[in-house]
Amino acid sequence: MTDTQLYLISPLDCSGDFPARLERALAAGARRHGDLVTAFQFRVKNVDQHEAARLAAPLQAICAAHDVAFIVNDSVALAKRLKADGVHLGQDDGSPKDARTELGREAQIGVTCHASRHLAMEAGEAGADYVAFGAFFPSSTKDKGDAERPDPELLRWWSQLFEIPCVAIGGITPDNCAPLVEAGADFLAVSHAVWGGDEVAAIEAFAKVMRG
């Protein structure tokens, strides 16, 4: 079984000093354990593609320098424009098969599956490279609503039966992540827990739990 890794999700505001913060976070992950942070998701809302591309450019360069996959949230078109490493699809963002046709065989394609085993198996059959379950905890990033909250047992079930990696998402912090790591999550997707305060301290706190 491989070690759980961090999958960072950007705050909605990636302007200002955010590139410097991303650099510090990735450098901290590399210092503690070179493979602690392996993916970064660029997630912006209500900006046009030109502005999104402008915001993405320095972040994409930082990720490339640290050998961290640069994944675009929701938009296959933006991922293609940026020549990103992949795209993360919500249930309303199109099929993995169509994304694969647009982005090519090497693209990393992930799919949000909420708490659904059925959706995850469908995503796997459609060619997804990873499936994301959540929100496991109350989250400022994931949409609020009455969606069923998954149990860590879902991660254990998936990791025992399927080779496709699974991502746990939603309100994950250094204080509550241990059961998800123990259940077999391949990645912990985190946003506010890192960007809501001191990103270096947050990365180090996650490393302490995830690597001991």
C-alpha positions as CSV (number, residue, x, y, z in Angstrom):
1,M,0.0,0.0,0.0
2,T,1.4,3.4,-1.0
3,D,1.5,6.4,1.4
4,T,-1.4,8.8,1.3
5,Q,-0.5,12.0,-0.5
6,L,-1.8,15.6,-0.5
7,Y,-3.8,17.0,-3.3
8,L,-4.0,20.8,-2.8
9,I,-7.0,22.7,-4.1
10,S,-6.6,26.4,-4.7
11,P,-8.7,29.0,-3.0
12,L,-11.2,30.8,-5.3
13,D,-8.9,33.9,-5.2
14,C,-5.6,33.0,-6.8
15,S,-4.4,36.5,-7.2
16,G,-2.1,38.7,-5.1
17,D,0.5,36.8,-3.1
18,F,-1.0,33.3,-3.8
19,P,1.8,32.2,-6.1
20,A,4.3,32.8,-3.4
21,R,2.1,30.9,-0.9
22,L,1.9,28.0,-3.3
23,E,5.6,28.0,-3.7
24,R,6.1,27.9,0.1
25,A,3.6,25.1,0.5
26,L,5.1,22.9,-2.1
27,A,8.6,23.6,-0.8
28,A,7.5,22.6,2.7
29,G,6.0,19.4,1.4
30,A,9.3,18.6,-0.4
31,R,11.3,19.3,2.7
32,R,9.3,17.1,4.9
33,H,8.8,14.3,2.3
34,G,9.4,14.7,-1.4
35,D,6.2,13.0,-2.4
36,L,3.9,14.5,0.2
37,V,2.2,16.9,-2.3
38,T,1.7,15.4,-5.7
39,A,-1.2,17.4,-7.2
40,F,-2.7,20.9,-7.3
41,Q,-6.2,21.7,-8.5
42,F,-6.7,25.2,-10.1
43,R,-10.2,26.1,-9.0
44,V,-11.6,29.5,-10.0
45,K,-15.2,30.7,-10.5
46,N,-16.8,33.5,-12.4
47,V,-13.8,34.6,-14.5
48,D,-13.4,34.3,-18.2
49,Q,-10.9,31.9,-19.8
50,H,-8.4,34.7,-20.6
51,E,-8.3,35.8,-16.9
52,A,-8.2,32.2,-15.7
53,A,-5.2,31.6,-18.0
54,R,-3.4,34.6,-16.7
55,L,-4.0,33.5,-13.1
56,A,-2.9,30.0,-13.9
57,A,0.4,30.7,-15.6
58,P,2.6,31.3,-12.6
59,L,0.9,28.5,-10.6
60,Q,1.4,26.1,-13.4
61,A,5.1,27.0,-13.6
62,I,5.5,26.5,-9.8
63,C,3.8,23.1,-10.0
64,A,6.1,22.1,-12.9
65,A,9.2,23.1,-11.0
66,H,8.1,20.9,-8.1
67,D,6.9,18.0,-10.3
68,V,3.4,18.4,-9.0
69,A,0.5,17.7,-11.3
70,F,-1.5,20.8,-12.4
71,I,-5.2,19.8,-12.6
72,V,-8.0,22.2,-13.8
73,N,-11.3,22.1,-12.0
74,D,-14.5,21.5,-14.1
75,S,-13.4,22.9,-17.5
76,V,-12.0,20.6,-20.2
77,A,-11.7,23.6,-22.5
78,L,-9.5,25.5,-20.0
79,A,-7.4,22.4,-19.3
80,K,-6.8,21.9,-23.0
81,R,-5.9,25.6,-23.5
82,L,-3.4,25.5,-20.6
83,K,-2.0,22.1,-21.7
84,A,-2.7,21.1,-18.0
85,D,-1.8,17.7,-16.6
86,G,-5.5,16.9,-16.2
87,V,-9.0,17.9,-15.3
88,H,-11.3,17.2,-12.4
89,L,-14.9,16.7,-13.4
90,G,-18.0,17.1,-11.3
91,Q,-21.1,15.0,-12.2
92,D,-22.4,17.8,-14.5
93,D,-19.1,18.5,-16.2
94,G,-19.1,15.9,-18.9
95,S,-17.8,12.3,-19.3
96,P,-14.3,11.0,-18.7
97,K,-14.5,9.5,-22.2
98,D,-15.1,12.8,-23.8
99,A,-12.4,14.5,-21.7
100,R,-10.0,11.8,-22.8
101,T,-10.8,12.5,-26.4
102,E,-10.1,16.2,-25.9
103,L,-7.1,16.0,-23.7
104,G,-5.3,12.8,-24.8
105,R,-4.2,9.6,-23.2
106,E,-1.7,11.1,-20.8
107,A,-4.2,13.5,-19.1
108,Q,-5.2,12.8,-15.5
109,I,-8.9,12.7,-15.3
110,G,-10.7,12.7,-12.0
111,V,-14.4,12.5,-11.2
112,T,-16.4,13.6,-8.2
113,C,-18.5,10.6,-6.9
114,H,-19.9,12.1,-3.6
115,A,-20.8,9.0,-1.4
116,S,-21.8,6.8,-4.3
117,R,-20.2,3.4,-5.0
118,H,-22.2,3.3,-8.2
119,L,-21.0,6.6,-9.5
120,A,-17.4,5.6,-8.7
121,M,-17.7,2.3,-10.6
122,E,-19.2,4.1,-13.5
123,A,-16.4,6.6,-13.5
124,G,-13.8,3.8,-13.4
125,E,-15.5,2.0,-16.3
126,A,-15.5,5.3,-18.3
127,G,-11.7,5.7,-17.9
128,A,-11.3,8.0,-14.9
129,D,-7.8,8.0,-13.5
130,Y,-9.1,8.6,-10.0
131,V,-12.4,9.0,-8.1
132,A,-13.1,11.5,-5.4
133,F,-15.4,10.8,-2.5
134,G,-16.8,13.5,-0.1
135,A,-17.5,15.7,1.6
136,F,-16.3,13.7,4.6
137,F,-16.6,16.7,6.9
138,P,-18.4,20.1,6.8
139,S,-16.6,22.1,4.1
140,S,-16.3,25.6,2.9
141,T,-15.1,24.4,-0.5
142,K,-17.6,21.7,-1.4
143,D,-21.2,22.7,-2.2
144,K,-23.4,22.5,0.8
145,G,-26.7,20.6,0.7
146,D,-28.4,17.4,1.8
147,A,-26.0,15.1,0.0
148,E,-25.1,12.0,1.9
149,R,-21.9,12.2,3.8
150,P,-19.6,9.3,3.1
151,D,-18.0,7.1,5.8
152,P,-14.3,6.2,5.8
153,E,-15.4,2.6,5.2
154,L,-16.2,3.7,1.6
155,L,-12.5,4.3,1.1
156,R,-11.6,1.0,2.6
157,W,-14.1,-0.8,0.3
158,W,-12.8,1.0,-2.8
159,S,-9.1,0.5,-2.1
160,Q,-9.5,-3.2,-1.4
161,L,-11.5,-3.9,-4.7
162,F,-10.1,-1.4,-7.3
163,E,-6.7,-0.3,-8.4
164,I,-7.9,3.2,-9.5
165,P,-6.8,5.7,-6.8
166,C,-9.4,7.3,-4.5
167,V,-9.4,10.9,-3.2
168,A,-11.0,12.0,0.0
169,I,-12.3,15.5,0.0
170,G,-14.3,17.9,2.2
171,G,-13.3,19.7,5.4
172,I,-10.2,17.6,5.9
173,T,-7.7,18.9,8.5
174,P,-4.6,17.6,10.2
175,D,-6.9,16.9,13.3
176,N,-9.4,14.8,11.5
177,C,-7.5,13.1,8.6
178,A,-6.1,10.1,10.4
179,P,-9.2,7.8,9.9
180,L,-9.1,8.6,6.2
181,V,-5.5,7.7,5.9
182,E,-6.0,4.5,7.8
183,A,-9.0,3.6,5.6
184,G,-6.8,3.7,2.5
185,A,-7.3,7.1,0.9
186,D,-4.6,7.5,-1.8
187,F,-5.0,11.3,-1.7
188,L,-6.4,13.9,0.7
189,A,-7.8,16.9,-1.1
190,V,-7.4,20.0,1.1
191,S,-8.0,23.7,0.6
192,H,-9.0,25.8,3.5
193,A,-7.0,23.8,6.0
194,V,-3.9,25.0,4.2
195,W,-4.8,28.4,2.7
196,G,-6.9,29.5,5.7
197,G,-3.8,30.2,7.8
198,D,0.0,29.5,7.7
199,E,0.4,27.2,4.7
200,V,3.9,25.9,5.9
201,A,2.6,25.0,9.3
202,A,-0.4,23.3,7.8
203,I,1.7,21.2,5.5
204,E,4.0,20.2,8.4
205,A,1.0,19.3,10.5
206,F,-0.4,17.1,7.7
207,A,3.0,15.5,7.3
208,K,3.2,14.6,11.0
209,V,-0.1,12.7,10.8
210,M,0.4,11.2,7.3
211,R,4.1,10.2,7.7
212,G,4.6,10.1,11.4
